[in-house]
Amino acid sequence: MPILIAAVALLGLAVGSFLNVVIHRVPRHESLVSPGSHCPQCDHAVRTRHNVPVFGWLLLRGRCADCDAPISARYPIVEAATAVLFVAVTVQVAHLGLLAALPAYLFFTAVGVALTAIDLDTMRLPNAIVFPSYVMLAALLTLASLLHDGPTPLLRALIGAAALFTFFLALALVYPTGMGFGDVKLAGVVGAALGFLSYPAVIVGAFAAFAMGACVGICMLITRRARRTTALPFGPFLVAGALLALFASAPIADFYTGLVQRA
């Protein structure tokens, strides 16, 4: 297990570095391959030794080696956060006895990090990321299902995806100013990832997303950082709710069941 954790941490740093490219270029409809990493201010290519995740930014003290322009702290934050999340997800998936599904949940985590940053920046959830995620997650969960408990978890994933997609679609049609279709499309991905775990995970993930969104919205209103008409990106809350459900859906469901039985 320690070797797996170390490998996943390094993988997370490398993936986080690539996610920075995705976050910057996908909303601009730029290639992820060409040109290579470069300073957006002076266009000089980033040297290999400066391209090491987190440490490259620290070595440069947050400034371009050529023009001394500041480099956003978000770059090392995304890299470090991806590594931490990869490790945490690996430990939890192993605890649940679902190591066969680890690639699927690491993929979902990486997509979640990228979409969270993009949604915060642009209030959009690009189809170029969301649509391929359906295909990739379906393939990885199918493989995990074949290696693990047979078709039952995969069927739950399909039902979870359909249920959340339909629920969010209904919300978007009834209240279009409060729910975007990008959120609807992402809801299907979240439903598949959580449905593979359990039906309570789907419910906990959706409820947590709305609860966190409401809490942040109320706090912003109280501190006057937003008005009632201010739009908030919901994608980050969907991702956060899904991750919370991955770690805590079972104890939350057990707690709620206990309350109902005692009532």
C-alpha positions as CSV (number, residue, x, y, z in Angstrom):
1,M,0.0,0.0,0.0
2,P,2.7,2.6,0.7
3,I,4.2,2.0,-2.7
4,L,0.8,2.5,-4.3
5,I,0.2,5.7,-2.3
6,A,3.6,7.1,-3.4
7,A,3.0,6.2,-7.0
8,V,-0.5,7.8,-6.9
9,A,0.9,10.9,-5.3
10,L,3.5,11.3,-8.1
11,L,0.8,10.5,-10.7
12,G,-1.4,13.2,-9.1
13,L,1.4,15.8,-9.4
14,A,1.9,14.9,-13.1
15,V,-1.8,14.9,-13.8
16,G,-2.2,18.2,-12.0
17,S,0.4,19.8,-14.2
18,F,-1.5,18.6,-17.3
19,L,-4.8,19.9,-15.8
20,N,-3.3,23.4,-15.6
21,V,-2.9,23.2,-19.4
22,V,-6.4,21.9,-19.8
23,I,-7.8,24.7,-17.5
24,H,-6.0,27.4,-19.4
25,R,-6.4,26.2,-23.0
26,V,-9.8,24.3,-23.3
27,P,-11.9,27.4,-22.7
28,R,-9.9,29.2,-25.3
29,H,-10.3,26.3,-27.8
30,E,-6.5,26.0,-28.0
31,S,-4.5,22.8,-28.6
32,L,-3.4,20.8,-25.6
33,V,-0.4,19.6,-27.4
34,S,1.1,22.5,-29.3
35,P,2.8,24.8,-28.5
36,G,4.5,23.5,-25.4
37,S,4.4,25.1,-22.0
38,H,5.3,28.8,-22.3
39,C,5.0,32.1,-20.5
40,P,1.7,33.8,-21.6
41,Q,3.4,37.2,-21.2
42,C,6.7,36.8,-23.1
43,D,6.0,33.5,-25.0
44,H,9.3,32.0,-24.0
45,A,9.2,28.2,-23.6
46,V,9.3,26.9,-20.0
47,R,12.6,25.2,-19.3
48,T,12.4,21.5,-18.3
49,R,13.8,22.1,-14.8
50,H,11.1,24.7,-14.3
51,N,8.3,22.4,-15.4
52,V,8.5,20.1,-12.4
53,P,5.1,20.2,-10.6
54,V,5.1,22.5,-7.6
55,F,8.9,22.6,-7.2
56,G,9.3,24.4,-10.5
57,W,7.1,27.3,-9.3
58,L,8.9,27.4,-5.9
59,L,12.3,27.4,-7.7
60,L,11.2,30.4,-9.8
61,R,9.6,32.1,-6.7
62,G,6.4,32.5,-8.7
63,R,8.0,34.5,-11.6
64,C,8.9,33.8,-15.2
65,A,12.6,33.1,-15.6
66,D,12.8,35.3,-18.8
67,C,10.5,38.3,-18.2
68,D,10.0,38.2,-14.5
69,A,6.2,38.3,-14.9
70,P,4.3,36.8,-12.0
71,I,3.1,33.2,-12.3
72,S,-0.3,32.5,-10.7
73,A,-0.1,30.5,-7.5
74,R,-3.0,28.5,-8.9
75,Y,-0.6,26.4,-10.9
76,P,1.1,24.7,-7.8
77,I,-2.2,24.7,-6.0
78,V,-3.9,22.7,-8.7
79,E,-0.9,20.3,-8.8
80,A,-0.7,19.8,-5.1
81,A,-4.5,19.5,-4.7
82,T,-4.7,16.9,-7.4
83,A,-2.0,14.9,-5.7
84,V,-3.7,15.1,-2.3
85,L,-7.0,14.2,-3.7
86,F,-5.5,11.2,-5.7
87,V,-4.0,9.9,-2.5
88,A,-7.2,10.4,-0.4
89,V,-9.4,8.8,-3.1
90,T,-7.0,5.9,-3.4
91,V,-7.1,5.2,0.4
92,Q,-10.9,5.5,0.4
93,V,-11.4,3.2,-2.6
94,A,-9.1,0.7,-1.1
95,H,-11.0,0.9,2.2
96,L,-14.2,0.2,0.3
97,G,-12.6,-2.8,-1.4
98,L,-13.0,-1.3,-4.9
99,L,-9.4,-1.1,-6.1
100,A,-10.6,-2.4,-9.5
101,A,-12.5,0.9,-9.8
102,L,-9.6,3.1,-8.8
103,P,-8.7,4.3,-12.4
104,A,-12.4,5.4,-12.8
105,Y,-12.4,7.4,-9.6
106,L,-9.0,8.9,-10.2
107,F,-10.2,9.9,-13.7
108,F,-13.4,11.4,-12.2
109,T,-11.3,13.3,-9.6
110,A,-9.0,14.8,-12.3
111,V,-12.0,15.8,-14.4
112,G,-13.6,17.3,-11.3
113,V,-10.5,19.5,-10.6
114,A,-10.4,20.8,-14.2
115,L,-14.1,21.5,-14.4
116,T,-14.1,23.2,-11.0
117,A,-11.4,25.6,-12.0
118,I,-12.9,26.3,-15.4
119,D,-16.4,26.9,-14.0
120,L,-15.0,29.3,-11.5
121,D,-13.2,31.2,-14.2
122,T,-15.7,31.2,-17.0
123,M,-19.1,30.0,-15.6
124,R,-18.9,27.2,-18.2
125,L,-18.5,23.5,-18.2
126,P,-17.0,22.7,-21.6
127,N,-18.6,19.9,-23.7
128,A,-15.0,19.1,-24.8
129,I,-14.4,17.7,-21.3
130,V,-17.9,16.6,-20.1
131,F,-18.9,14.5,-23.1
132,P,-15.7,12.5,-23.4
133,S,-16.0,11.9,-19.6
134,Y,-19.1,9.9,-20.2
135,V,-17.3,7.5,-22.6
136,M,-14.1,7.2,-20.5
137,L,-16.0,6.7,-17.2
138,A,-18.3,4.1,-18.7
139,A,-15.3,2.2,-20.1
140,L,-13.4,2.3,-16.8
141,L,-16.5,1.4,-14.7
142,T,-17.3,-1.5,-17.1
143,L,-13.8,-2.8,-16.7
144,A,-14.1,-2.5,-12.9
145,S,-17.4,-4.3,-12.9
146,L,-16.0,-7.2,-14.9
147,L,-13.1,-7.5,-12.4
148,H,-15.2,-7.0,-9.3
149,D,-18.8,-7.9,-8.6
150,G,-20.3,-8.4,-12.0
151,P,-22.9,-6.2,-13.6
152,T,-24.9,-5.0,-10.6
153,P,-22.6,-1.9,-9.8
154,L,-22.6,-1.0,-13.5
155,L,-26.4,-1.1,-13.6
156,R,-26.5,1.1,-10.5
157,A,-24.1,3.5,-12.3
158,L,-26.4,3.7,-15.3
159,I,-29.5,4.3,-13.1
160,G,-27.6,6.9,-11.1
161,A,-26.5,8.7,-14.2
162,A,-30.0,8.7,-15.7
163,A,-31.6,9.7,-12.4
164,L,-29.4,12.7,-11.7
165,F,-29.4,13.8,-15.3
166,T,-33.2,13.7,-15.4
167,F,-33.5,15.5,-12.0
168,F,-31.2,18.3,-13.0
169,L,-32.8,18.6,-16.5
170,A,-36.2,19.1,-14.8
171,L,-34.7,21.8,-12.6
172,A,-33.2,23.5,-15.6
173,L,-36.4,23.5,-17.5
174,V,-38.5,24.7,-14.5
175,Y,-35.9,27.3,-13.3
176,P,-33.6,28.0,-16.2
177,T,-31.9,31.1,-14.5
178,G,-30.9,28.9,-11.6
179,M,-29.5,25.8,-13.3
180,G,-27.4,25.7,-16.5
181,F,-27.4,22.9,-19.0
182,G,-23.7,22.4,-18.3
183,D,-24.6,21.4,-14.8
184,V,-27.2,19.0,-16.2
185,K,-24.6,17.3,-18.3
186,L,-22.1,17.1,-15.5
187,A,-24.9,15.6,-13.2
188,G,-25.0,12.5,-15.4
189,V,-21.2,11.9,-14.9
190,V,-21.6,12.5,-11.1
191,G,-24.6,10.1,-11.0
192,A,-22.6,7.3,-12.8
193,A,-19.6,7.7,-10.4
194,L,-21.7,7.6,-7.3
195,G,-24.2,5.1,-8.6
196,F,-21.4,2.6,-8.9
197,L,-20.9,2.9,-5.2
198,S,-24.6,2.8,-4.0
199,Y,-27.9,4.5,-4.4
200,P,-27.5,6.4,-1.1
201,A,-24.2,7.8,-2.5
202,V,-26.2,9.4,-5.3
203,I,-28.7,11.0,-2.9
204,V,-26.0,12.2,-0.5
205,G,-23.9,13.7,-3.3
206,A,-26.8,15.6,-4.8
207,F,-28.0,16.8,-1.5
208,A,-24.5,17.9,-0.4
209,A,-24.1,19.9,-3.6
210,F,-27.2,21.9,-3.0
211,A,-26.5,22.3,0.7
212,M,-23.0,23.6,0.1
213,G,-24.2,25.9,-2.7
214,A,-26.9,27.3,-0.4
215,C,-24.4,27.9,2.4
216,V,-21.9,29.7,0.1
217,G,-24.7,31.7,-1.4
218,I,-26.0,32.8,2.0
219,C,-22.5,33.7,3.2
220,M,-21.9,35.8,0.1
221,L,-25.2,37.6,0.6
222,I,-24.5,38.3,4.3
223,T,-21.0,39.6,3.5
224,R,-22.5,41.6,0.5
225,R,-20.2,39.9,-2.0
226,A,-23.2,38.9,-4.0
227,R,-26.8,39.9,-4.6
228,R,-29.9,37.7,-5.0
229,T,-29.5,37.9,-8.7
230,T,-25.8,37.0,-8.7
231,A,-25.1,33.7,-10.5
232,L,-22.9,31.2,-8.9
233,P,-21.1,28.4,-10.7
234,F,-22.7,25.1,-9.6
235,G,-20.1,22.7,-11.1
236,P,-17.7,23.1,-8.1
237,F,-20.5,22.1,-5.7
238,L,-21.4,19.1,-7.8
239,V,-17.8,17.9,-7.7
240,A,-17.4,18.6,-4.0
241,G,-20.7,16.9,-3.2
242,A,-19.6,13.8,-5.2
243,L,-16.3,13.6,-3.3
244,L,-18.0,14.0,0.0
245,A,-20.4,11.2,-0.9
246,L,-17.4,9.0,-1.9
247,F,-16.0,9.4,1.6
248,A,-19.1,9.8,3.8
249,S,-22.2,8.5,2.1
250,A,-22.3,5.2,4.1
251,P,-22.1,6.8,7.6
252,I,-24.5,9.6,6.6
253,A,-27.0,7.1,5.3
254,D,-26.6,4.9,8.4
255,F,-27.1,8.0,10.6
256,Y,-30.3,9.0,8.8
257,T,-31.7,5.5,8.8
258,G,-31.0,5.3,12.6
259,L,-32.9,8.6,13.1
260,V,-35.9,7.3,11.1
261,Q,-36.0,4.0,13.0
262,R,-36.0,5.8,16.3
263,A,-38.7,8.3,15.3
